[in-house]
Amino acid sequence: MAETDRVGITPRSWTAQLHHGVMHLGKRWYVVSAELNEAGRAEGVRLDGPYSDRAAAEAEVDRQERAPG
């Protein structure tokens, strides 16, 4: 497989660092967090929630991105 090929659904813009996203499952909203290594593979995937609506889940993403460390 060429180095530029991707496997799965990880966006090309994600790098080897912690990333957060919002996901809608059924009637609930969740925050998905994962650390992507340099090969683009997710490690330490975590699902937090549920949140009452998309705005609440996005607010949690903002809070997590501002948190130290």
N, C-alpha and C positions, 0 to 999 in steps of 0.2 A: 504494500500500500504506500503510495506517495505521501510525503510529509504534509502536503496541503490537503489531503483527503480527510474528511471528517466522518466519524461514526456516531450515530445517534442524533439527538436533536439539539446539542449544545450550540449556541450561537458562536460564530467566528470571532465576535468582539470580546468574548470572555477570555480571560487570561488566567495564569496560575495564581489565583487568589480567591478569596471568599466572595461568593455572589449570592444575591437574594432575588427572588421573583415572586409574583403573585399567581396563584392558580385557583381556578374555580372547579370544584368537584361536587356534583349533585347540586344541592341548594346552599352550599357553604363555600367560604373563601379561606384559603390557606396561604402561608408563606413557606416557600421552598428555599432552603439554603444549601449550598454545596461549595466545596473547594475543588476547583478544577486544576489538575496538574498541568505541566507544560505540554503533555501529549493530548490534552483536552478531555481527559477522563475524570469523571466526578468521583470525589472521595468524601466521605463524611456527610452524605446527603441527609438532610433533616427536614421534617415537615412539621410546622407549628400551626396551631389553630384549633378549632375553626374560629374565624372572625365573622362578625355580623354582616359585613358588607365589604365591597372592594376598597372603599376609602379607608376603613379600619385596617385592612390587611396592608395596604400601601403605606399607611402611617407607621405600621410596625416595621416594614422594610426600611423606611427612612430612619427610624430609631436604631435599628440594628446596624445600619451603615455608618451612623454617627458614633456608635459605641466604641470605646477604645478596645484594641486588641485582638 
